[in-house]
Amino acid sequence: MSFEEIFPKNIDENAIKLIGLDWMLITSGQKEEYNMMTASWGGLGMLWHKSVCFIVVRPSRYTYEFLEKNDHFSLSFFSKEYRETLNLLGTKSGRDIDKMKDIELTPLEEQNTVYFEEAEIVLICKKLYTHDFKKEDLPEFVKEKVYKNGDYHRLFIGEIMTCYKRKND
């Protein structure tokens, strides 16, 4: 295996850069049937005495269906050489194309979810909590700028069960 297991607290990278600028690949499902999407909104931290991540996904996204029916999901973070792949995975739907046919990523499976061998960092997460964003609870500028069409995200909070970092050879 090209990864070593580390504690989430030992992730050296800045979470804002890692998620917001470098992007992450959210994946849910098993090798027989899974989907993934690129995302740049989320976070890492502590909640209820656990290391957690949070992600937000719109119900219109195909990956949402997988997140709803599975207890686990993964977050995979890649080097810059995979930027074009992440762009494709964030703009095309798994409902319309076979995403794995057009990319060169190797799926691996652990704890009933898929992640990718080419990633630099992988978080295997178990769903702890979900919450739907509600129009009446959002600031006006967010409703106007992000939710003009009323397609509000669902928040998923996941306990980080396993954290992998690519081994330096």
C-alpha positions as CSV (number, residue, x, y, z in Angstrom):
1,M,0.0,0.0,0.0
2,S,1.3,3.5,-0.8
3,F,-0.3,5.0,2.3
4,E,0.6,5.3,5.9
5,E,-2.1,5.7,8.5
6,I,-1.8,8.9,10.6
7,F,-3.9,10.7,13.2
8,P,-6.2,13.4,11.8
9,K,-4.5,15.9,14.1
10,N,-1.2,15.2,12.2
11,I,-2.5,16.4,8.8
12,D,0.1,19.1,8.1
13,E,-1.8,20.9,5.4
14,N,-4.0,23.9,6.0
15,A,-7.6,22.8,5.8
16,I,-8.8,26.0,4.2
17,K,-6.2,25.6,1.4
18,L,-6.7,21.8,1.2
19,I,-10.5,22.0,0.7
20,G,-11.2,25.5,-0.6
21,L,-8.3,26.0,-3.0
22,D,-6.9,22.5,-3.8
23,W,-10.4,20.8,-3.8
24,M,-11.4,17.4,-2.5
25,L,-13.2,14.4,-4.1
26,I,-16.2,13.2,-2.1
27,T,-16.9,9.5,-2.8
28,S,-19.6,7.2,-1.4
29,G,-20.6,3.7,-2.2
30,Q,-18.8,0.4,-2.7
31,K,-16.7,-0.7,-5.7
32,E,-19.8,-2.3,-7.3
33,E,-21.6,1.0,-7.3
34,Y,-20.3,4.4,-6.2
35,N,-20.1,8.0,-7.3
36,M,-17.8,10.9,-6.6
37,M,-17.8,14.6,-7.0
38,T,-15.3,17.4,-6.6
39,A,-16.1,19.9,-3.9
40,S,-14.5,23.0,-2.4
41,W,-16.8,23.7,0.5
42,G,-16.3,21.9,3.8
43,G,-14.1,21.7,6.8
44,L,-12.2,19.7,9.4
45,G,-12.3,20.0,13.2
46,M,-13.5,18.6,16.5
47,L,-17.1,17.9,17.5
48,W,-18.5,15.8,20.3
49,H,-14.9,14.8,21.3
50,K,-14.3,13.3,17.8
51,S,-12.2,14.3,14.8
52,V,-14.7,15.3,12.1
53,C,-15.2,16.6,8.7
54,F,-18.1,18.4,7.3
55,I,-19.3,18.6,3.7
56,V,-22.2,20.2,2.0
57,V,-23.9,18.6,-1.0
58,R,-27.0,19.7,-3.0
59,P,-29.8,17.1,-3.3
60,S,-29.6,17.6,-7.1
61,R,-26.1,16.0,-7.2
62,Y,-25.9,12.3,-8.0
63,T,-23.4,11.8,-5.2
64,Y,-26.1,12.9,-2.7
65,E,-28.0,9.7,-3.4
66,F,-25.0,7.7,-2.4
67,L,-24.3,9.7,0.7
68,E,-28.0,9.2,1.8
69,K,-28.0,5.5,1.4
70,N,-24.5,4.7,2.8
71,D,-23.1,5.1,6.3
72,H,-19.5,5.9,5.1
73,F,-17.9,8.2,2.6
74,S,-14.3,9.3,1.8
75,L,-12.6,12.5,1.1
76,S,-9.6,12.3,-1.2
77,F,-7.1,15.1,-1.7
78,F,-4.8,15.1,-4.7
79,S,-1.7,16.8,-6.0
80,K,-2.0,19.6,-8.6
81,E,-1.4,17.1,-11.5
82,Y,-4.9,15.8,-10.9
83,R,-6.6,19.3,-11.2
84,E,-8.0,18.5,-14.7
85,T,-9.4,15.2,-13.5
86,L,-11.0,16.9,-10.5
87,N,-12.5,19.6,-12.8
88,L,-14.1,16.9,-14.9
89,L,-15.4,15.1,-11.9
90,G,-16.9,18.3,-10.6
91,T,-18.7,19.3,-13.8
92,K,-20.0,16.0,-15.2
93,S,-22.7,13.9,-13.5
94,G,-22.4,10.2,-12.9
95,R,-26.0,10.0,-14.0
96,D,-24.9,11.0,-17.5
97,I,-21.4,9.5,-18.0
98,D,-19.3,6.7,-16.6
99,K,-16.8,8.9,-14.8
100,M,-14.3,6.1,-14.3
101,K,-14.1,5.5,-18.0
102,D,-12.7,9.0,-18.7
103,I,-10.2,9.2,-15.8
104,E,-7.1,7.4,-14.6
105,L,-7.8,6.8,-10.9
106,T,-7.6,3.5,-9.1
107,P,-10.5,2.8,-6.8
108,L,-9.7,1.1,-3.5
109,E,-12.3,0.1,-0.8
110,E,-12.3,0.3,2.9
111,Q,-15.1,0.4,5.5
112,N,-17.7,0.1,2.8
113,T,-16.6,3.1,0.8
114,V,-14.3,3.8,-2.1
115,Y,-11.2,6.0,-2.2
116,F,-8.4,6.4,-4.7
117,E,-4.8,5.1,-4.7
118,E,-3.5,8.3,-6.4
119,A,-4.6,10.6,-3.6
120,E,-2.1,12.4,-1.3
121,I,-4.4,12.3,1.7
122,V,-7.6,10.2,2.3
123,L,-10.2,10.5,5.1
124,I,-12.5,7.6,5.6
125,C,-15.6,8.9,7.4
126,K,-18.7,7.6,9.0
127,K,-21.8,9.8,8.9
128,L,-22.7,11.2,12.3
129,Y,-25.3,13.8,11.5
130,T,-27.1,15.6,8.6
131,H,-29.0,18.8,8.5
132,D,-30.7,20.6,5.6
133,F,-30.0,24.3,5.1
134,K,-33.2,26.2,5.5
135,K,-34.0,29.5,3.6
136,E,-35.2,31.2,6.8
137,D,-32.0,30.5,8.7
138,L,-29.6,31.8,6.0
139,P,-28.2,35.4,5.8
140,E,-29.7,37.4,3.0
141,F,-26.4,37.8,1.1
142,V,-26.1,34.0,1.0
143,K,-29.6,33.5,-0.3
144,E,-29.0,36.1,-3.0
145,K,-25.6,34.9,-4.0
146,V,-25.6,31.1,-3.5
147,Y,-29.2,30.0,-3.5
148,K,-31.0,32.0,-6.2
149,N,-32.6,28.8,-7.4
150,G,-33.6,27.5,-3.9
151,D,-31.3,24.5,-4.2
152,Y,-30.1,24.4,-0.6
153,H,-27.3,22.1,0.5
154,R,-27.5,19.3,3.0
155,L,-24.8,19.3,5.7
156,F,-23.1,16.0,6.3
157,I,-20.9,15.7,9.4
158,G,-18.6,12.6,9.4
159,E,-16.4,11.1,12.0
160,I,-12.9,10.6,10.6
161,M,-12.4,6.9,11.1
162,T,-9.2,6.5,9.2
163,C,-6.7,9.0,7.9
164,Y,-4.1,8.1,5.3
165,K,-1.2,10.1,3.9
166,R,0.8,9.1,0.9
167,K,4.2,7.6,1.9
168,N,7.3,9.5,0.8
169,D,9.4,6.9,-1.1
